[in-house]
Amino acid sequence: MWKELLIYAIVAASSLFLMTFVAHMMVGGLVSPEAELRITIGLCLTVACLIGAMAWDVARRRRRKARGPSAGAAERR
């Protein structure tokens, strides 16, 4: 579990760093610095939410898998 959390943290940090670079390269110099900062913050928040949703989905699927197929069938009824 801890190894998995470490991997997700590394992926999240590197993805957020990459998104700040992408935002800077796409709009840097075309808009004001304040607008660039707002775009960067919005993009980073969006990516952070998507990464969080992805990690939550993986954890949820693994919990279901650990309980077995019969437990999942009972939840669907």
Buried (B, 14 or more C-beta within 10 A) or exposed (E): EEEEEEEBEEEBEEBBEEBBEEBBEEBEEEEEEEEBEEBBEEBBEEBBEEBEEEBEEEBEEEEEEEEEEEEEEEEEE
